[in-house]
Amino acid sequence: MKLLRPLLIVSLFLSICTFGQVSPDCATAIPICSNTPINGGTNGFAAEDFNGAAESGCLERTTSGSIESNSAWYRFRTNASGELGFNIGHNSGEDWDFALYLATDCTVLGDPIRCNFFDNDDESRFIGLGEDPTGDSANVQYEDYIMVEPGQDYYLFINNFSNVNSGFSIQFSGQLFVDNPNDALDCSIISNLLGAPIAACSNTPVVLDATTTTALSYRWFQDIGSGFVELMGEVLETLTVTEDAIYRVEVVTGTGNIISDVQVAFSEAPMSFPVEDESFCQSLLGYNFERKSEEVIGAQDPETVLVNYFVTQQDADLNTNPLPEGYIPPIGDQRLYIRVSSADNPECFDASQNFLLTTIAPPELGEDDEIRLCDGELSVLIGEETANPEYTYSWSTGEITPAITVTEEGTYVLTARTMVNNTFCVRTRTFTVIESAVPVISGVEIADFSYSNTVRVRTNVVGDFEYRLDDGAYQESPVFEGVLPGNHVVYMRDINGCGVDTQDIAVVGYIPFFTPNGDGVNEDWHLLGLEFLEDPQVNIFDRFGKLIVQLTEESDGWDGTYNGVQLPGTDYWFKLSFLDENGTRVEAQFLQNNFSLRR
């Protein structure tokens, strides 16, 4: 059951009787207050109260050609301020609509302040304002509570598309009825010696009181649908009744007789059947009360009763703090108390049953995990490192140890079981083993020619990798911008822990061609950034591999001559070497190594 606020206090009861209170017209709307029983069972098209309008709020014309099909009108007046709602109960297979108007006159209803015209596709048992008493928070046929002030008059319109229906009940709800349980609605709109109509429970007799100070005698009558019949021998000022009927009293006084009628309607009081204690394996879904509800209501029609659960007997008796659907009980023993109440009149209830719920802690397993089987590794260990002697273990592979060794990728499910009070608790953990490649740097592209260069790491291996330059942070992109000339280290690692590959690189800058023609522009060729390297040496070769010149950090560059003779305009190649951090001479890799001499 979903958690509901303890607001369902005043209950207006429905019983399908031949004398039921139904008015199909606004002008004769039935006044309701306090404990008035509401008998609904609309049948036949009513007079049109909307003056031929095509809509009223959310209401639209129905199959009758007007807004009203099979309607019932009621009116009430608030006697206090607060939050007001109501539940209109009906057969789950029927479709009902409603609209609530704040008005004192049927001729000036205006637009409804609350209105619902949804189809009952979900086969809900209630429509109304506030909260569905079954705990269905997704019921689209509920509108928000309203806030009321004393002395406000309201008209409630209830409509059904079909001439065949099982009737409806109305139960008021809201904080208004918590704060004012006996006078939330003004009963002065009903002027009657015997008071307003009375809703009662089948296991509780009702005493009608017609005490009149000037009375000489009393006579009582009963109408169960075929006219009033005198109750012989009933001559006192009070009458105790136990069945549905309209009752009449005739009071004889010295100045004339007083005749007063009152309707009394009884709701069938539900019964709670004994239930068994139960053990439950705790889960995030919480405890499911559905099976327990079937047990406690027995053969009674589930459409006619509401079942709620509580942690104390007092809460069950007062219908306060019901437990929510999906309630997660604490580990250990907890006694829960059950209230079975009439769907028509929730004040007709039986809260005599309870049961002990023993909640068992499920086995403790780690979270689902992804495990990497690195390229080159023959196997990997998965599962629980330490076995719990109170658990039994099993794998989807058929093995029964808490941990297993696997040699190939796939999905492996570990199940742990424990048993308390003949109740099994089970938890599973899934391991997804994925083969992961070891990172290999296949090349490094260096876009240089300046002091701010771009470096791109290349790889032929498919996997999930990240990259780092020198002591910087790892990044997803293999591209580094703004790299200064000099000696650097690039790193490539598998994000799942399957190794790291590194590569030393030298970033330098040079122009792709030079023109030693005496115009003062690009007269010589040289590398930029040699000052960032240790003892750099640049060897320049012709296309036949002949060494033309060797440049160092102190060299001015190459002027395009060999032994003082100008060489022809063509492509030339170079190699760069330098001393690494260990003092070993190394040759720069991944460096573009050709340029052009133009004459």
Buried (B, 14 or more C-beta within 10 A) or exposed (E): BBBBBBBBBBBBBBBEBEBBBBBBBBEEBBBBBBBBBBBBBBEEBBEBBBEEEEEBBBBEBBEBEBBBBBBBBBBBBBBBBBBBBBBBBBBBEBBBBBBBBBBEEBEEBEEBBBBBBBEBEEEBBBBBBBBBBBBBEEBBBBBEBBEBEEEBBBBBBBBBBEEEBBBBBBBBBBBBBBEBEEEBBBBEBBEEBBBBBBBBBBBEEBEBEBEBEEBEEBBBBBBBEEEBEEBEEBEEBEBEBEEBBBBBBBBBEEEEEBEBBBBBBBBBBBBBBEBEEBBBBBBEEBBEBEEBBEBBBEEBEEEBBBBBBBBBBEBBEBBBBBBBBBBEBEEEEBEBBBBBBBBBBBBBBBBBBBBEBBBBEBBEBEEEEEBBBBBEEEEBEBBBEEBBEEBBBBBBEEBEEBBBEBEEBBEBEBBBBBBBEEEEBBBBBEBBBEBBBBBBBEEBEBBBBEBEBBBBBEBEBEBBBBBBBEEEEEEEEBEBEEBEBBBBEBBBBBBBEBBEBEBBBBBBBBBEEBBBEEEEEEBBBBBBBBEBBEEBBBBBBBEEEEEBBEBEBEBEBBBBEBEEEEBEBEEBBBBBBBBBEEEEEBEBEBBBBEBBBEE
